[in-house]
Amino acid sequence: MRILLYLLSSCLLLACSEQSRSTSFVFYDSHGVLYKSDSAGTNAKKEYNLAKEPKLVLIATTSAKIDKFVEQMSIIYKTDAEKYQYMYVVANKEKENRSGYYTSSSDAEKLVAGNPFRIFIYNESGKLITSSTNVISSDKLKSHLTHMSSNSVNRH
């Protein structure tokens, strides 16, 4: 009986820790201004006088030379940010790219979590909608950005 109670309490503790794990992150713009993922959409809406809060696409990598990263960035560049109302952030463990939105190298290391490449998509309020260690195609990216649900998290 004690073993059963111990196992049950361990499972409950694990479930609670998984739910409380934050998916938020901080990032910077090209001027070094700090943003928080859970409030960036609201801030961008005010700052740029947008009709609604943009979503966030975070691309994390250990190196900008990795094929998956290069392919994903090509898709990002071809996907109209204004039409699909999103901002993209680059998290590069190897080197901070300060020409757009970026994370620190140390935060990038945490975000890749042992993978050479990861992509995350957050809704307007900064809640994680989907993440993948594979490239998200143009059609799938547009679909995520157009039909986002804040209640479901999809991991590929």
Secondary structure as GFF3:
##gff-version 3
##sequence-region A 1 156
A	DSSP	alpha_helix	2	20	.	.	.	ID=ss1
A	DSSP	beta_strand	26	28	.	.	.	ID=ss2
A	DSSP	beta_strand	34	36	.	.	.	ID=ss3
A	DSSP	alpha_helix	40	48	.	.	.	ID=ss4
A	DSSP	beta_strand	55	61	.	.	.	ID=ss5
A	DSSP	alpha_helix	67	78	.	.	.	ID=ss6
A	DSSP	alpha_helix	81	84	.	.	.	ID=ss7
A	DSSP	beta_strand	86	92	.	.	.	ID=ss8
A	DSSP	beta_strand	101	102	.	.	.	ID=ss9
A	DSSP	alpha_helix	105	112	.	.	.	ID=ss10
A	DSSP	beta_strand	117	122	.	.	.	ID=ss11
A	DSSP	beta_strand	128	132	.	.	.	ID=ss12
A	DSSP	alpha_helix	138	146	.	.	.	ID=ss13
A	DSSP	beta_strand	154	155	.	.	.	ID=ss14
###
